[in-house]
Amino acid sequence: MSMPRPFSPGASLDDASRGEGDVNVSHRRTAWQARHLDPQTMRWLRCDEAAFLRQSLSTPCLNVLAGARGSHITDLAGREFLDFHGNSVHQAGFAHPRIVQAIKDQLDVLSFCPRRYTCRPAVLLAEKLASLAPEPLGKVLLAPGGTTAVGMALKLARLATGRHKTVSMWDSFHGAGLDTVSVGGEALFRSGIGPLLPGTEHVPPADPEHCVFDDTGDCARCGLKCARYLAYVLEKEGDVAAVVAEPVRATAVNPPPEGYWKAVREACDRHGVLLILDETAVGMARTGRFFAFERYGIVPDMVTLGKGLGGGIIPLAALIARRDLDVCSHVALGHYTHEKNPVGCAAGLATIAVIEEERLTERAETMGAYALGRLEAICARWPFLSRPRGVGLALAVSADCPDRAEAILYGCLSRGLSFKTSHGNILTLTPPLNIDKADLDRALDMLDAAAGEAA
């Protein structure tokens, strides 16, 4: 069976535009803008493109926002959209009053903590994260973004093991820095960059839809060849420091086959390899567990959190590592200017409090099951949609082709629903965990109607 395009390290930039996010330039986007955007909005879009360096996935922008609250975003013309994209930051919705108030209160007390000092919000956040993580996880470093958190994990793995090689997945994403694109597997972020980090080996991910080992996608029949192949690479390389992976591929929402992570964990233990799980996009209760890895009966050696940790307001990420990996007091793993930013830490503490007190972890599980049932019904009605899947409130369906997926996206935007298209044909839905059931139903009704229009 030939290697599918998303896994190919030699994919062209045209292929890559069908990767991590939406296609920026298309006739449908141009038509949608002409139909829905007013002259003032178009003027701001032109100013945006003139002011910023252009890059794929960011320019040209689709629209101009003026507000974001709860499950909704509002554009400059006052049009509201239910936001099922959110860049995975809006577990508690946008501008949650408790998080906003915590930030305002902290600004009045201590707005910044220079390096060399610590502050109470930072210590309290680190203690809280350690208390939520299962043993032997328990030591924390904070960072201003998920990319930097993954970078710190890579440094720690090298120093703790004395090795530098990593094994990660084609089609994965771990951030846009040079170190993280080296371990990532998205062509869009790697192509044309030049030499990457040495020793960054890649293996096919566990994805039954595009399985490169068994064209039936029958994981039980093939005996988890994907996990066995990864173990084979660890054995043959012999000096790998870490396996780096997302527990669930965020943009495609591909739940791993049963037993996959236990097999990977066992292989890492057998070969003295650290397991780093990047939960930047799928952690913080999104999957119906605070940590996504809790669903799979394993504990990694390190886990990273980000995106939603700052409440969708302050950039904030964290690395949580095994206690016995605290072996690097002689070097700087991060030492970032905003590492212990008291305002960001106050936002993080308030976000976790909202998740706990509003029981958003449990809500993601129950509302996710309900939404998945509705997606299954929609797919049954429209045969060009298939593989409805979900892990908590990370949901996706696959369209039969990129053109159909794009037609559904713009049909939904016209009706007031925003979401992400990934890998060309995947509709990825990540609503806030506290979304009203009525809004959830309304969004799925819009998806159903747009699919009917696309038919």
C-alpha positions, 0 to 999 in steps of 0.5 A: 500500500502506498504511503498516504500524502499526510505522512510523506516527508517529501510532500510539496507545499501544495500538499502541505496546504492540505495539512494542519489547517484551512486552505487560505486562498480558494474561490470559495473563500473569495466568494464568501468574503465578497458575499458577507464582508463589508468595505470596512472589514475588507480594508482592515484585511488589506491592512493586515496583509500589508503589515504582517509577514505573510505565511501559510495558514495565517495570511490572507486572513478570513475575517476581522474579529471584534469580540469573543465571549463564551462560545461565540466570536463576533466580527467587525460587522456584528455577525456572531459565530459559534466557535468550534475552532478556538485554536484549542484555547477555549476550554472554559469559553472565551472571556470567562468572568472568573478568569478575567477577574483573576487577571484583573485582581493580579494586575493590581497586586503584582504584574510581573516577576523578574527572573531570579525571583518567584511569586506566589501564583507561580508556586501555587500553579506548579503545586496544583499541576503536580497534584493533578498529575499521577505519580511519578510526575511531579516537577514543573517548569512553566513557559510562555507557549507550547512550543517552548514547553516541548523544547524544554522536554527535548533538552531534559530528555537529552540531559537525563539520558545522555542521548540525543535521538528522538522517535516521533510520528509523521503527520504530528505537530509539536510547535513551529520552532526549529526544534519542534518542527524537527520532531514534528511531521507536518510537511508545511512546517518542515519543507524548504527550511534546511537542516533540522535537528539530527537524530529526529527519526519518524515512524507512521502514526497509529491511524487506522484510516491511513494505515500503512501496515494493514489496508483493512485498518483492522488493528486487532487482526494486524496485532498493532503492527504500528506499535511493533514497528516503533519498538523495532526502531527503538531496538535497532537505533539503540540510543534513542532518548525519547519518543515524542507524540500526541496521545490523540492527534489533535487536528484529525482526532484519531484515537489510538487503537486499543492497547497502542499506548501500553505497547509503546510504554512497554517498549520505551521501558524495555529500551530505556527511552523516555516517553514525552506526551504533548498534550498542548492541544488535547489536555486540560479536560478536552478528552473527558480526562484532565490529561488525555493519557489517563484514558489509555492506562499509562503514565508518561515520563513527561507531559506538556500542557499549553493553549487553554492553560492560560484561559484563552487569554494569557499565553502559558504552557507547562512541562510536568516531568517525573520527580527523579528527572530533576537532574539539570540544576547546572543548565538552563532548560528554559529560563524564559522571561515570562516563565513565572509571569504572575498574571499568566499563573493567576489565569492558569489557577483560575482556569483549573478552578473553573474546570474543577468547579464547573465539572468540565471534565465530566461535561466533556465526556457526556456532551462529547458522547451526545455530540458523537451520536448526532454526528453518526446520524449526520454521517448516516444521512450524508454518505459522503461523510464518514468515520464520525469519531470523538474523544470527549469534546474533540470531534471529527468527521471525514469528507470524501474529498477536500472540495466537499469539506471546503464547501461544508466549511463555507456553508457553515460559516454562512450560517454562523458556525466556525470550525477547522478543516484539517488534512484537506478532508477532515472537519474538526470540531472542538467547542468550549467544554461549557457550551450550552446544549442548545448551542451544541445542537444548533451548531450540529444542525448547521453542519447537517444543513451545510452538508445537505447543501454540499450534496 
